[in-house]
Amino acid sequence: MQNFCHSTIKIFHVHSPCFWASDLPATLTEIIRVLKPGGIFLCGMDLKKLELLEKGKLIRRRQFDPTRYIFELESAGFEDIRMEYIKGMTSKEYQLIFAKKPLEIKELRDPDKEYNIERGIDEGHSLVEIEQKFLHDETYDDVKLLEESKPNRISSSKL
């Protein structure tokens, strides 16, 4: 697989996150790995079809939750992520999520942020609530709480 690294310009899929749900982070990490810098990734979904699959209990809602998917794209390192709704030729409504691989990847994943986002989604919070409550609240910022508990000065017995 090493030969494919940075060799693909565009990747497109339809409904695939429904089947990747258990390992979506690893899948998106692999997708960004094979995309060329500046490459485009596009996910398309027929929302009515997904709702029917959910009603038939073939998939769960969280398997095609666009908010979760966008956070996973962001965590994998994608940028310029946007979501659009379009009507097809048969008046079906489709959801499209576009993402771009940056020319240079600075930071790949932030496990603490992912944990807080997952917890917020599981508790039924909206994207805005998660941003405000979980990502900027000191109660959920274990690193900040640890920083505050550090002593101001480190003493040495060799002084």
Beta strands, then each sheet from edge to edge (+ up, - down):
strand 1: 8-14
strand 2: 35-46
strand 3: 79-87
strand 4: 93-100
sheet 1: 1+ 2+ 4- 3+
end
